[in-house]
Amino acid sequence: MAWLSLKIQADEHSAGALSDALMDLGALSSAIEDADAETVNEQAIFGEPGSPTDSVWQHNVVSGLFDADADIPAIVAAAVAAAGLDAIPRHVVETIEEQDWVRLTQSQFEPIRISERLWITPTWHSAPDANAINLILDPGLAFGTGSHPTTRLCLQWLESHLQGGESVLDYGCGSGILAIAAVKLGAGKTVGIDIDPQAIVASRQNAEQNHTAVEFFLPNDAPHIVADVVVANILTNPLKVLAPLLAQAVKQSGKIALSGVLATQAEDVLAIYRQFFDITVAAEDEGWVCLAGVKR
C-alpha cells in the first residue's frame, strides 16, 4: 500500500488553519514544520515559565498524509477555502511506498562514537565497546539522539570537564541525553528542564532505561536550582533570552556550556554571557560551536 504526502507552504497566519483543514478532509496525520529548519534563518519556537508556547514559524510547511486514492487537487482547494486564503499556495505531492518502517528506521541509527570511552547505542544494537560508557538511546519524539553536532559537542564537553560529584542542570533537556550522560560520567544530583511535556516523558523513560537517577521537570514545576554545572543545548535566540536565568542557576565559580549556536552567531551570544561568565568558544563541529565558561 502506498500513501500520498501533501506539503503546502504557509505563513504564520494560515498554517494552523490549513493543518486543521487537512485533518478534517481525511488526512491520516498532519504536521507543521519550520520551512527554514537547518538553515541560518531557522527560527526557534520556545517559551518561558508562564508564557504560551503554541505559536508557529513565520515560514511553514504544512504536511498531510493521505490514502493513495485521495483527490489531492480537491483537498488542496477545500483546505485553502477553509483557511480563508485568496490563492492556492505552492505545494508538492509525493508518493510514499509501503515499507517496513521499523527496520528502515533501525537501519538509519547505528551506534555513535562520541569519544574513546563514550558511545550512544540504540536498544537493538549490542554495545560496540562493553568497557565504554554506553548511553542506551533510541530515536524518539524529543530532540537529542547524539547524531547532531551540537549534542556531540556538549557530550564531549561533559566528558572533559566533569570531575565527579558535581550537581548538574540540563536546561532544554530534549531526550535527556546530556543529563543521563552527566550521571554516567560521575555527576551528583542532576536535573533536566524542558518546556515540552513530551520531552519530559521521553527523558524519564530514557533515564529509566539507562538506570540513572535524574529528575525532569517542566519550568513551572521545577524546584529552585543552583548547580555546579549548567548545560543548555538549545538555539541562539532562546539562549540570549535565557542568559539571566541560566546565570542565576550556576553557582559562583561554577561552569556553563552552551550549544545550538552556529559559529557565525557565537559572538552575539558571547557578548551577552560575558556579563556573567568568563566564556569563550570551547569547540566547533560542522559549523556549530560549544561555548563554555566559568561564572565570575
Secondary structure as UniProt FT lines:
FT   STRAND          3..11
FT   TURN            12..14
FT   HELIX           15..24
FT   TURN            25..26
FT   STRAND          29..34
FT   TURN            35..38
FT   TURN            40..41
FT   TURN            49..50
FT   STRAND          59..67
FT   TURN            68..69
FT   HELIX           72..82
FT   TURN            83..84
FT   STRAND          91..96
FT   HELIX           101..107
FT   STRAND          112..115
FT   TURN            116..117
FT   STRAND          118..121
FT   TURN            123..124
FT   TURN            130..131
FT   STRAND          133..136
FT   HELIX           149..161
FT   STRAND          168..171
FT   TURN            174..175
FT   HELIX           177..184
FT   TURN            185..186
FT   STRAND          190..193
FT   HELIX           197..209
FT   TURN            210..211
FT   STRAND          215..217
FT   HELIX           219..221
FT   STRAND          227..233
FT   HELIX           236..248
FT   STRAND          250..262
FT   HELIX           263..265
FT   HELIX           266..273
FT   TURN            274..276
FT   STRAND          277..285
FT   TURN            286..287
FT   STRAND          288..295
//
